[in-house]
Amino acid sequence: MGSSLAVPSLADRVRQERRRDFASRDGKLMTLFVCSKIFGPGAHPEDPRLGPARRIAEQIVAELHG
């Protein structure tokens, strides 16, 4: 999923096709892990995945705390 974030239509398709996996607690935690690798300390400021990864991570954190 992480690589697909650079292409919004592809990211949507991946999320749609794997929605059951991403909806599970384990799926959410793994998604957070992938997002953290994208926007972690070594992130390149021009990486097109930064914004989408941050938004997804914020959404998942809210769901897990909900």
CHARMM internal coordinates of N, CA and C (Angstrom, degrees):
IC EDIT
DIST 1 N 1 CA 1.4263
DIST 1 CA 1 C 1.5312
ANGL 1 N 1 CA 1 C 111.59
DIST 1 C 2 N 1.3005
ANGL 1 CA 1 C 2 N 117.92
DIHE 1 N 1 CA 1 C 2 N -37.56
DIST 2 N 2 CA 1.4544
ANGL 1 C 2 N 2 CA 121.23
DIHE 1 CA 1 C 2 N 2 CA -175.69
DIST 2 CA 2 C 1.5149
ANGL 2 N 2 CA 2 C 113.58
DIHE 1 C 2 N 2 CA 2 C -54.93
DIST 2 C 3 N 1.3146
ANGL 2 CA 2 C 3 N 117.04
DIHE 2 N 2 CA 2 C 3 N -44.48
DIST 3 N 3 CA 1.4663
ANGL 2 C 3 N 3 CA 120.09
DIHE 2 CA 2 C 3 N 3 CA -179.24
DIST 3 CA 3 C 1.5160
ANGL 3 N 3 CA 3 C 112.02
DIHE 2 C 3 N 3 CA 3 C -67.32
DIST 3 C 4 N 1.3161
ANGL 3 CA 3 C 4 N 117.01
DIHE 3 N 3 CA 3 C 4 N -31.01
DIST 4 N 4 CA 1.4665
ANGL 3 C 4 N 4 CA 119.88
DIHE 3 CA 3 C 4 N 4 CA -177.21
DIST 4 CA 4 C 1.5267
ANGL 4 N 4 CA 4 C 112.76
DIHE 3 C 4 N 4 CA 4 C -71.14
DIST 4 C 5 N 1.3284
ANGL 4 CA 4 C 5 N 118.44
DIHE 4 N 4 CA 4 C 5 N -15.88
DIST 5 N 5 CA 1.4599
ANGL 4 C 5 N 5 CA 120.95
DIHE 4 CA 4 C 5 N 5 CA -177.65
DIST 5 CA 5 C 1.5274
ANGL 5 N 5 CA 5 C 113.11
DIHE 4 C 5 N 5 CA 5 C -61.86
DIST 5 C 6 N 1.3105
ANGL 5 CA 5 C 6 N 117.66
DIHE 5 N 5 CA 5 C 6 N -21.79
DIST 6 N 6 CA 1.4612
ANGL 5 C 6 N 6 CA 120.84
DIHE 5 CA 5 C 6 N 6 CA 178.97
DIST 6 CA 6 C 1.5284
ANGL 6 N 6 CA 6 C 111.78
DIHE 5 C 6 N 6 CA 6 C -71.93
DIST 6 C 7 N 1.3435
ANGL 6 CA 6 C 7 N 116.54
DIHE 6 N 6 CA 6 C 7 N -17.41
DIST 7 N 7 CA 1.4718
ANGL 6 C 7 N 7 CA 121.54
DIHE 6 CA 6 C 7 N 7 CA 179.97
DIST 7 CA 7 C 1.5311
ANGL 7 N 7 CA 7 C 106.81
DIHE 6 C 7 N 7 CA 7 C -125.38
DIST 7 C 8 N 1.3375
ANGL 7 CA 7 C 8 N 117.19
DIHE 7 N 7 CA 7 C 8 N 98.01
DIST 8 N 8 CA 1.4660
ANGL 7 C 8 N 8 CA 120.59
DIHE 7 CA 7 C 8 N 8 CA -173.53
DIST 8 CA 8 C 1.5332
ANGL 8 N 8 CA 8 C 115.28
DIHE 7 C 8 N 8 CA 8 C -51.41
DIST 8 C 9 N 1.3153
ANGL 8 CA 8 C 9 N 118.29
DIHE 8 N 8 CA 8 C 9 N -41.33
DIST 9 N 9 CA 1.4679
ANGL 8 C 9 N 9 CA 119.80
DIHE 8 CA 8 C 9 N 9 CA -179.30
DIST 9 CA 9 C 1.5269
ANGL 9 N 9 CA 9 C 110.98
DIHE 8 C 9 N 9 CA 9 C -66.24
DIST 9 C 10 N 1.3090
ANGL 9 CA 9 C 10 N 117.11
DIHE 9 N 9 CA 9 C 10 N -36.28
DIST 10 N 10 CA 1.4615
ANGL 9 C 10 N 10 CA 120.57
DIHE 9 CA 9 C 10 N 10 CA 177.42
DIST 10 CA 10 C 1.5276
ANGL 10 N 10 CA 10 C 110.50
DIHE 9 C 10 N 10 CA 10 C -70.17
DIST 10 C 11 N 1.3240
ANGL 10 CA 10 C 11 N 117.10
DIHE 10 N 10 CA 10 C 11 N -41.54
DIST 11 N 11 CA 1.4686
ANGL 10 C 11 N 11 CA 120.91
DIHE 10 CA 10 C 11 N 11 CA 177.89
DIST 11 CA 11 C 1.5289
ANGL 11 N 11 CA 11 C 110.82
DIHE 10 C 11 N 11 CA 11 C -60.32
DIST 11 C 12 N 1.3301
ANGL 11 CA 11 C 12 N 116.28
DIHE 11 N 11 CA 11 C 12 N -41.35
DIST 12 N 12 CA 1.4746
ANGL 11 C 12 N 12 CA 119.80
DIHE 11 CA 11 C 12 N 12 CA 177.26
DIST 12 CA 12 C 1.5181
ANGL 12 N 12 CA 12 C 111.27
DIHE 11 C 12 N 12 CA 12 C -62.32
DIST 12 C 13 N 1.3157
ANGL 12 CA 12 C 13 N 115.94
DIHE 12 N 12 CA 12 C 13 N -41.71
DIST 13 N 13 CA 1.4695
ANGL 12 C 13 N 13 CA 119.55
DIHE 12 CA 12 C 13 N 13 CA 180.00
DIST 13 CA 13 C 1.5298
ANGL 13 N 13 CA 13 C 111.20
DIHE 12 C 13 N 13 CA 13 C -64.94
DIST 13 C 14 N 1.3257
ANGL 13 CA 13 C 14 N 116.81
DIHE 13 N 13 CA 13 C 14 N -43.92
DIST 14 N 14 CA 1.4737
ANGL 13 C 14 N 14 CA 120.66
DIHE 13 CA 13 C 14 N 14 CA 178.72
DIST 14 CA 14 C 1.5233
ANGL 14 N 14 CA 14 C 109.44
DIHE 13 C 14 N 14 CA 14 C -60.66
DIST 14 C 15 N 1.3359
ANGL 14 CA 14 C 15 N 117.25
DIHE 14 N 14 CA 14 C 15 N -46.26
DIST 15 N 15 CA 1.4763
ANGL 14 C 15 N 15 CA 120.20
DIHE 14 CA 14 C 15 N 15 CA 179.48
DIST 15 CA 15 C 1.5177
ANGL 15 N 15 CA 15 C 111.31
DIHE 14 C 15 N 15 CA 15 C -61.85
DIST 15 C 16 N 1.3183
ANGL 15 CA 15 C 16 N 116.92
DIHE 15 N 15 CA 15 C 16 N -39.08
DIST 16 N 16 CA 1.4639
ANGL 15 C 16 N 16 CA 121.07
DIHE 15 CA 15 C 16 N 16 CA -179.95
DIST 16 CA 16 C 1.5285
ANGL 16 N 16 CA 16 C 111.20
DIHE 15 C 16 N 16 CA 16 C -66.42
DIST 16 C 17 N 1.3196
ANGL 16 CA 16 C 17 N 116.44
DIHE 16 N 16 CA 16 C 17 N -47.31
DIST 17 N 17 CA 1.4595
ANGL 16 C 17 N 17 CA 120.71
DIHE 16 CA 16 C 17 N 17 CA -176.56
DIST 17 CA 17 C 1.5258
ANGL 17 N 17 CA 17 C 112.89
DIHE 16 C 17 N 17 CA 17 C -71.39
DIST 17 C 18 N 1.3271
ANGL 17 CA 17 C 18 N 117.03
DIHE 17 N 17 CA 17 C 18 N -26.73
DIST 18 N 18 CA 1.4743
ANGL 17 C 18 N 18 CA 120.38
DIHE 17 CA 17 C 18 N 18 CA -178.17
DIST 18 CA 18 C 1.5236
ANGL 18 N 18 CA 18 C 111.72
DIHE 17 C 18 N 18 CA 18 C -113.69
DIST 18 C 19 N 1.3296
ANGL 18 CA 18 C 19 N 117.87
DIHE 18 N 18 CA 18 C 19 N 22.49
DIST 19 N 19 CA 1.4684
ANGL 18 C 19 N 19 CA 122.25
DIHE 18 CA 18 C 19 N 19 CA -173.08
DIST 19 CA 19 C 1.5235
ANGL 19 N 19 CA 19 C 113.12
DIHE 18 C 19 N 19 CA 19 C -56.63
DIST 19 C 20 N 1.3285
ANGL 19 CA 19 C 20 N 118.21
DIHE 19 N 19 CA 19 C 20 N -37.03
DIST 20 N 20 CA 1.4671
ANGL 19 C 20 N 20 CA 119.50
DIHE 19 CA 19 C 20 N 20 CA 179.04
DIST 20 CA 20 C 1.5188
ANGL 20 N 20 CA 20 C 111.28
DIHE 19 C 20 N 20 CA 20 C -63.94
DIST 20 C 21 N 1.3215
ANGL 20 CA 20 C 21 N 116.26
DIHE 20 N 20 CA 20 C 21 N -40.19
DIST 21 N 21 CA 1.4657
ANGL 20 C 21 N 21 CA 119.84
DIHE 20 CA 20 C 21 N 21 CA 178.36
DIST 21 CA 21 C 1.5233
ANGL 21 N 21 CA 21 C 110.97
DIHE 20 C 21 N 21 CA 21 C -66.55
DIST 21 C 22 N 1.3373
ANGL 21 CA 21 C 22 N 116.73
DIHE 21 N 21 CA 21 C 22 N -44.78
DIST 22 N 22 CA 1.4606
ANGL 21 C 22 N 22 CA 120.80
DIHE 21 CA 21 C 22 N 22 CA -178.38
DIST 22 CA 22 C 1.5253
ANGL 22 N 22 CA 22 C 112.25
DIHE 21 C 22 N 22 CA 22 C -69.65
DIST 22 C 23 N 1.3183
ANGL 22 CA 22 C 23 N 118.09
DIHE 22 N 22 CA 22 C 23 N -24.51
DIST 23 N 23 CA 1.4616
ANGL 22 C 23 N 23 CA 121.68
DIHE 22 CA 22 C 23 N 23 CA -177.55
DIST 23 CA 23 C 1.5252
ANGL 23 N 23 CA 23 C 113.01
DIHE 22 C 23 N 23 CA 23 C -77.66
DIST 23 C 24 N 1.3215
ANGL 23 CA 23 C 24 N 117.21
DIHE 23 N 23 CA 23 C 24 N -21.08
DIST 24 N 24 CA 1.4678
ANGL 23 C 24 N 24 CA 119.88
DIHE 23 CA 23 C 24 N 24 CA 179.91
DIST 24 CA 24 C 1.5292
ANGL 24 N 24 CA 24 C 110.11
DIHE 23 C 24 N 24 CA 24 C -72.25
DIST 24 C 25 N 1.3107
ANGL 24 CA 24 C 25 N 115.99
DIHE 24 N 24 CA 24 C 25 N 158.88
DIST 25 N 25 CA 1.4757
ANGL 24 C 25 N 25 CA 119.78
DIHE 24 CA 24 C 25 N 25 CA 177.84
DIST 25 CA 25 C 1.5277
ANGL 25 N 25 CA 25 C 110.65
DIHE 24 C 25 N 25 CA 25 C -58.42
DIST 25 C 26 N 1.3332
ANGL 25 CA 25 C 26 N 116.60
DIHE 25 N 25 CA 25 C 26 N -44.48
DIST 26 N 26 CA 1.4665
ANGL 25 C 26 N 26 CA 119.79
DIHE 25 CA 25 C 26 N 26 CA 178.87
DIST 26 CA 26 C 1.5253
ANGL 26 N 26 CA 26 C 110.96
DIHE 25 C 26 N 26 CA 26 C -61.93
DIST 26 C 27 N 1.3246
ANGL 26 CA 26 C 27 N 116.56
DIHE 26 N 26 CA 26 C 27 N -39.76
DIST 27 N 27 CA 1.4594
ANGL 26 C 27 N 27 CA 120.52
DIHE 26 CA 26 C 27 N 27 CA 178.41
DIST 27 CA 27 C 1.5125
ANGL 27 N 27 CA 27 C 111.76
DIHE 26 C 27 N 27 CA 27 C -63.75
DIST 27 C 28 N 1.3217
ANGL 27 CA 27 C 28 N 116.03
DIHE 27 N 27 CA 27 C 28 N -40.64
DIST 28 N 28 CA 1.4693
ANGL 27 C 28 N 28 CA 120.11
DIHE 27 CA 27 C 28 N 28 CA 178.66
DIST 28 CA 28 C 1.5229
ANGL 28 N 28 CA 28 C 110.61
DIHE 27 C 28 N 28 CA 28 C -65.36
DIST 28 C 29 N 1.3151
ANGL 28 CA 28 C 29 N 116.61
DIHE 28 N 28 CA 28 C 29 N -42.54
DIST 29 N 29 CA 1.4664
ANGL 28 C 29 N 29 CA 119.56
DIHE 28 CA 28 C 29 N 29 CA 179.62
DIST 29 CA 29 C 1.5211
ANGL 29 N 29 CA 29 C 111.36
DIHE 28 C 29 N 29 CA 29 C -65.47
DIST 29 C 30 N 1.3353
ANGL 29 CA 29 C 30 N 117.02
DIHE 29 N 29 CA 29 C 30 N -39.75
DIST 30 N 30 CA 1.4605
ANGL 29 C 30 N 30 CA 119.70
DIHE 29 CA 29 C 30 N 30 CA 178.36
DIST 30 CA 30 C 1.5288
ANGL 30 N 30 CA 30 C 110.55
DIHE 29 C 30 N 30 CA 30 C -66.98
DIST 30 C 31 N 1.3274
ANGL 30 CA 30 C 31 N 116.91
DIHE 30 N 30 CA 30 C 31 N -37.45
DIST 31 N 31 CA 1.4615
ANGL 30 C 31 N 31 CA 120.23
DIHE 30 CA 30 C 31 N 31 CA 177.14
DIST 31 CA 31 C 1.5257
ANGL 31 N 31 CA 31 C 110.23
DIHE 30 C 31 N 31 CA 31 C -63.24
DIST 31 C 32 N 1.3288
ANGL 31 CA 31 C 32 N 117.15
DIHE 31 N 31 CA 31 C 32 N -41.47
DIST 32 N 32 CA 1.4654
ANGL 31 C 32 N 32 CA 120.04
DIHE 31 CA 31 C 32 N 32 CA 176.18
DIST 32 CA 32 C 1.5245
ANGL 32 N 32 CA 32 C 111.32
DIHE 31 C 32 N 32 CA 32 C -61.05
DIST 32 C 33 N 1.3162
ANGL 32 CA 32 C 33 N 116.44
DIHE 32 N 32 CA 32 C 33 N -40.18
DIST 33 N 33 CA 1.4641
ANGL 32 C 33 N 33 CA 121.09
DIHE 32 CA 32 C 33 N 33 CA 178.33
DIST 33 CA 33 C 1.5328
ANGL 33 N 33 CA 33 C 110.19
DIHE 32 C 33 N 33 CA 33 C -60.76
DIST 33 C 34 N 1.3332
ANGL 33 CA 33 C 34 N 116.22
DIHE 33 N 33 CA 33 C 34 N -47.69
DIST 34 N 34 CA 1.4704
ANGL 33 C 34 N 34 CA 120.46
DIHE 33 CA 33 C 34 N 34 CA 179.95
DIST 34 CA 34 C 1.5259
ANGL 34 N 34 CA 34 C 110.21
DIHE 33 C 34 N 34 CA 34 C -62.21
DIST 34 C 35 N 1.3216
ANGL 34 CA 34 C 35 N 116.55
DIHE 34 N 34 CA 34 C 35 N -44.31
DIST 35 N 35 CA 1.4704
ANGL 34 C 35 N 35 CA 119.96
DIHE 34 CA 34 C 35 N 35 CA 179.13
DIST 35 CA 35 C 1.5268
ANGL 35 N 35 CA 35 C 111.11
DIHE 34 C 35 N 35 CA 35 C -61.49
DIST 35 C 36 N 1.3190
ANGL 35 CA 35 C 36 N 116.99
DIHE 35 N 35 CA 35 C 36 N -40.37
DIST 36 N 36 CA 1.4649
ANGL 35 C 36 N 36 CA 119.82
DIHE 35 CA 35 C 36 N 36 CA -179.01
DIST 36 CA 36 C 1.5220
ANGL 36 N 36 CA 36 C 111.36
DIHE 35 C 36 N 36 CA 36 C -65.02
DIST 36 C 37 N 1.3187
ANGL 36 CA 36 C 37 N 117.55
DIHE 36 N 36 CA 36 C 37 N -31.87
DIST 37 N 37 CA 1.4589
ANGL 36 C 37 N 37 CA 120.88
DIHE 36 CA 36 C 37 N 37 CA 176.83
DIST 37 CA 37 C 1.5348
ANGL 37 N 37 CA 37 C 110.38
DIHE 36 C 37 N 37 CA 37 C -68.71
DIST 37 C 38 N 1.3448
ANGL 37 CA 37 C 38 N 116.43
DIHE 37 N 37 CA 37 C 38 N -31.40
DIST 38 N 38 CA 1.4610
ANGL 37 C 38 N 38 CA 120.66
DIHE 37 CA 37 C 38 N 38 CA -178.58
DIST 38 CA 38 C 1.5209
ANGL 38 N 38 CA 38 C 111.09
DIHE 37 C 38 N 38 CA 38 C -74.85
DIST 38 C 39 N 1.3425
ANGL 38 CA 38 C 39 N 117.63
DIHE 38 N 38 CA 38 C 39 N -45.99
DIST 39 N 39 CA 1.4703
ANGL 38 C 39 N 39 CA 118.49
DIHE 38 CA 38 C 39 N 39 CA -175.84
DIST 39 CA 39 C 1.5245
ANGL 39 N 39 CA 39 C 113.22
DIHE 38 C 39 N 39 CA 39 C -107.51
DIST 39 C 40 N 1.3076
ANGL 39 CA 39 C 40 N 116.36
DIHE 39 N 39 CA 39 C 40 N 23.36
DIST 40 N 40 CA 1.4602
ANGL 39 C 40 N 40 CA 121.45
DIHE 39 CA 39 C 40 N 40 CA 178.22
DIST 40 CA 40 C 1.5205
ANGL 40 N 40 CA 40 C 112.51
DIHE 39 C 40 N 40 CA 40 C -72.31
DIST 40 C 41 N 1.3210
ANGL 40 CA 40 C 41 N 117.04
DIHE 40 N 40 CA 40 C 41 N -170.21
DIST 41 N 41 CA 1.4697
ANGL 40 C 41 N 41 CA 122.34
DIHE 40 CA 40 C 41 N 41 CA -174.48
DIST 41 CA 41 C 1.5289
ANGL 41 N 41 CA 41 C 114.72
DIHE 40 C 41 N 41 CA 41 C -56.40
DIST 41 C 42 N 1.3103
ANGL 41 CA 41 C 42 N 118.19
DIHE 41 N 41 CA 41 C 42 N -31.32
DIST 42 N 42 CA 1.4601
ANGL 41 C 42 N 42 CA 120.26
DIHE 41 CA 41 C 42 N 42 CA -177.95
DIST 42 CA 42 C 1.5164
ANGL 42 N 42 CA 42 C 113.76
DIHE 41 C 42 N 42 CA 42 C -93.19
DIST 42 C 43 N 1.3080
ANGL 42 CA 42 C 43 N 117.47
DIHE 42 N 42 CA 42 C 43 N 14.90
DIST 43 N 43 CA 1.4633
ANGL 42 C 43 N 43 CA 120.96
DIHE 42 CA 42 C 43 N 43 CA -176.22
DIST 43 CA 43 C 1.5225
ANGL 43 N 43 CA 43 C 111.60
DIHE 42 C 43 N 43 CA 43 C -65.02
DIST 43 C 44 N 1.3053
ANGL 43 CA 43 C 44 N 114.68
DIHE 43 N 43 CA 43 C 44 N 140.72
DIST 44 N 44 CA 1.4635
ANGL 43 C 44 N 44 CA 120.24
DIHE 43 CA 43 C 44 N 44 CA 175.35
DIST 44 CA 44 C 1.5248
ANGL 44 N 44 CA 44 C 107.35
DIHE 43 C 44 N 44 CA 44 C -85.32
DIST 44 C 45 N 1.3254
ANGL 44 CA 44 C 45 N 118.22
DIHE 44 N 44 CA 44 C 45 N 129.40
DIST 45 N 45 CA 1.4683
ANGL 44 C 45 N 45 CA 120.85
DIHE 44 CA 44 C 45 N 45 CA -174.79
DIST 45 CA 45 C 1.5280
ANGL 45 N 45 CA 45 C 114.66
DIHE 44 C 45 N 45 CA 45 C -61.81
DIST 45 C 46 N 1.3134
ANGL 45 CA 45 C 46 N 118.13
DIHE 45 N 45 CA 45 C 46 N -18.38
DIST 46 N 46 CA 1.4615
ANGL 45 C 46 N 46 CA 120.55
DIHE 45 CA 45 C 46 N 46 CA -179.47
DIST 46 CA 46 C 1.5262
ANGL 46 N 46 CA 46 C 112.92
DIHE 45 C 46 N 46 CA 46 C -103.05
DIST 46 C 47 N 1.3067
ANGL 46 CA 46 C 47 N 117.47
DIHE 46 N 46 CA 46 C 47 N 9.39
DIST 47 N 47 CA 1.4674
ANGL 46 C 47 N 47 CA 121.14
DIHE 46 CA 46 C 47 N 47 CA 178.47
DIST 47 CA 47 C 1.5333
ANGL 47 N 47 CA 47 C 108.63
DIHE 46 C 47 N 47 CA 47 C -64.64
DIST 47 C 48 N 1.3280
ANGL 47 CA 47 C 48 N 118.30
DIHE 47 N 47 CA 47 C 48 N 121.21
DIST 48 N 48 CA 1.4645
ANGL 47 C 48 N 48 CA 120.41
DIHE 47 CA 47 C 48 N 48 CA -177.74
DIST 48 CA 48 C 1.5271
ANGL 48 N 48 CA 48 C 113.84
DIHE 47 C 48 N 48 CA 48 C -67.37
DIST 48 C 49 N 1.3185
ANGL 48 CA 48 C 49 N 117.22
DIHE 48 N 48 CA 48 C 49 N -9.68
DIST 49 N 49 CA 1.4645
ANGL 48 C 49 N 49 CA 121.00
DIHE 48 CA 48 C 49 N 49 CA 179.93
DIST 49 CA 49 C 1.5224
ANGL 49 N 49 CA 49 C 112.74
DIHE 48 C 49 N 49 CA 49 C -86.99
DIST 49 C 50 N 1.3361
ANGL 49 CA 49 C 50 N 117.71
DIHE 49 N 49 CA 49 C 50 N -11.11
DIST 50 N 50 CA 1.4689
ANGL 49 C 50 N 50 CA 120.98
DIHE 49 CA 49 C 50 N 50 CA -175.13
DIST 50 CA 50 C 1.5214
ANGL 50 N 50 CA 50 C 113.03
DIHE 49 C 50 N 50 CA 50 C -58.44
DIST 50 C 51 N 1.3116
ANGL 50 CA 50 C 51 N 117.20
DIHE 50 N 50 CA 50 C 51 N -55.02
DIST 51 N 51 CA 1.4714
ANGL 50 C 51 N 51 CA 120.74
DIHE 50 CA 50 C 51 N 51 CA -178.14
DIST 51 CA 51 C 1.5238
ANGL 51 N 51 CA 51 C 112.52
DIHE 50 C 51 N 51 CA 51 C -59.45
DIST 51 C 52 N 1.3487
ANGL 51 CA 51 C 52 N 117.84
DIHE 51 N 51 CA 51 C 52 N -52.38
DIST 52 N 52 CA 1.4522
ANGL 51 C 52 N 52 CA 118.94
DIHE 51 CA 51 C 52 N 52 CA 178.74
DIST 52 CA 52 C 1.5312
ANGL 52 N 52 CA 52 C 113.31
DIHE 51 C 52 N 52 CA 52 C -59.81
DIST 52 C 53 N 1.3274
ANGL 52 CA 52 C 53 N 117.24
DIHE 52 N 52 CA 52 C 53 N -39.74
DIST 53 N 53 CA 1.4659
ANGL 52 C 53 N 53 CA 120.24
DIHE 52 CA 52 C 53 N 53 CA -179.73
DIST 53 CA 53 C 1.5260
ANGL 53 N 53 CA 53 C 110.83
DIHE 52 C 53 N 53 CA 53 C -64.08
DIST 53 C 54 N 1.3213
ANGL 53 CA 53 C 54 N 117.46
DIHE 53 N 53 CA 53 C 54 N -40.87
DIST 54 N 54 CA 1.4687
ANGL 53 C 54 N 54 CA 120.66
DIHE 53 CA 53 C 54 N 54 CA 178.47
DIST 54 CA 54 C 1.5254
ANGL 54 N 54 CA 54 C 111.55
DIHE 53 C 54 N 54 CA 54 C -65.11
DIST 54 C 55 N 1.3345
ANGL 54 CA 54 C 55 N 115.84
DIHE 54 N 54 CA 54 C 55 N -43.37
DIST 55 N 55 CA 1.4752
ANGL 54 C 55 N 55 CA 119.36
DIHE 54 CA 54 C 55 N 55 CA 179.49
DIST 55 CA 55 C 1.5261
ANGL 55 N 55 CA 55 C 111.68
DIHE 54 C 55 N 55 CA 55 C -63.33
DIST 55 C 56 N 1.3168
ANGL 55 CA 55 C 56 N 116.64
DIHE 55 N 55 CA 55 C 56 N -43.55
DIST 56 N 56 CA 1.4642
ANGL 55 C 56 N 56 CA 120.74
DIHE 55 CA 55 C 56 N 56 CA 179.16
DIST 56 CA 56 C 1.5249
ANGL 56 N 56 CA 56 C 109.85
DIHE 55 C 56 N 56 CA 56 C -64.23
DIST 56 C 57 N 1.3200
ANGL 56 CA 56 C 57 N 117.27
DIHE 56 N 56 CA 56 C 57 N -43.91
DIST 57 N 57 CA 1.4700
ANGL 56 C 57 N 57 CA 120.63
DIHE 56 CA 56 C 57 N 57 CA -179.75
DIST 57 CA 57 C 1.5297
ANGL 57 N 57 CA 57 C 110.73
DIHE 56 C 57 N 57 CA 57 C -61.94
DIST 57 C 58 N 1.3252
ANGL 57 CA 57 C 58 N 117.26
DIHE 57 N 57 CA 57 C 58 N -43.12
DIST 58 N 58 CA 1.4737
ANGL 57 C 58 N 58 CA 120.58
DIHE 57 CA 57 C 58 N 58 CA 179.00
DIST 58 CA 58 C 1.5303
ANGL 58 N 58 CA 58 C 110.62
DIHE 57 C 58 N 58 CA 58 C -62.17
DIST 58 C 59 N 1.3170
ANGL 58 CA 58 C 59 N 116.26
DIHE 58 N 58 CA 58 C 59 N -41.49
DIST 59 N 59 CA 1.4670
ANGL 58 C 59 N 59 CA 120.86
DIHE 58 CA 58 C 59 N 59 CA 179.43
DIST 59 CA 59 C 1.5339
ANGL 59 N 59 CA 59 C 110.84
DIHE 58 C 59 N 59 CA 59 C -63.66
DIST 59 C 60 N 1.3113
ANGL 59 CA 59 C 60 N 116.45
DIHE 59 N 59 CA 59 C 60 N -45.12
DIST 60 N 60 CA 1.4665
ANGL 59 C 60 N 60 CA 120.25
DIHE 59 CA 59 C 60 N 60 CA -178.66
DIST 60 CA 60 C 1.5232
ANGL 60 N 60 CA 60 C 111.18
DIHE 59 C 60 N 60 CA 60 C -66.44
DIST 60 C 61 N 1.3128
ANGL 60 CA 60 C 61 N 117.41
DIHE 60 N 60 CA 60 C 61 N -41.21
DIST 61 N 61 CA 1.4764
ANGL 60 C 61 N 61 CA 120.45
DIHE 60 CA 60 C 61 N 61 CA 177.96
DIST 61 CA 61 C 1.5207
ANGL 61 N 61 CA 61 C 109.45
DIHE 60 C 61 N 61 CA 61 C -60.18
DIST 61 C 62 N 1.3204
ANGL 61 CA 61 C 62 N 116.85
DIHE 61 N 61 CA 61 C 62 N -43.19
DIST 62 N 62 CA 1.4837
ANGL 61 C 62 N 62 CA 120.22
DIHE 61 CA 61 C 62 N 62 CA 178.30
DIST 62 CA 62 C 1.5288
ANGL 62 N 62 CA 62 C 110.30
DIHE 61 C 62 N 62 CA 62 C -62.39
DIST 62 C 63 N 1.3179
ANGL 62 CA 62 C 63 N 117.59
DIHE 62 N 62 CA 62 C 63 N -41.79
DIST 63 N 63 CA 1.4698
ANGL 62 C 63 N 63 CA 120.74
DIHE 62 CA 62 C 63 N 63 CA 179.27
DIST 63 CA 63 C 1.5227
ANGL 63 N 63 CA 63 C 111.36
DIHE 62 C 63 N 63 CA 63 C -64.51
DIST 63 C 64 N 1.3197
ANGL 63 CA 63 C 64 N 116.69
DIHE 63 N 63 CA 63 C 64 N -40.93
DIST 64 N 64 CA 1.4695
ANGL 63 C 64 N 64 CA 120.44
DIHE 63 CA 63 C 64 N 64 CA -178.47
DIST 64 CA 64 C 1.5286
ANGL 64 N 64 CA 64 C 111.51
DIHE 63 C 64 N 64 CA 64 C -69.70
DIST 64 C 65 N 1.3313
ANGL 64 CA 64 C 65 N 116.44
DIHE 64 N 64 CA 64 C 65 N -30.16
DIST 65 N 65 CA 1.4637
ANGL 64 C 65 N 65 CA 119.98
DIHE 64 CA 64 C 65 N 65 CA 178.47
DIST 65 CA 65 C 1.5161
ANGL 65 N 65 CA 65 C 112.71
DIHE 64 C 65 N 65 CA 65 C -87.01
DIST 65 C 66 N 1.3409
ANGL 65 CA 65 C 66 N 115.30
DIHE 65 N 65 CA 65 C 66 N -14.10
DIST 66 N 66 CA 1.4661
ANGL 65 C 66 N 66 CA 121.63
DIHE 65 CA 65 C 66 N 66 CA -175.24
DIST 66 CA 66 C 1.4635
ANGL 66 N 66 CA 66 C 114.12
DIHE 65 C 66 N 66 CA 66 C -64.44
END
COOR INIT
IC SEED 1 N 1 CA 1 C
IC BUILD
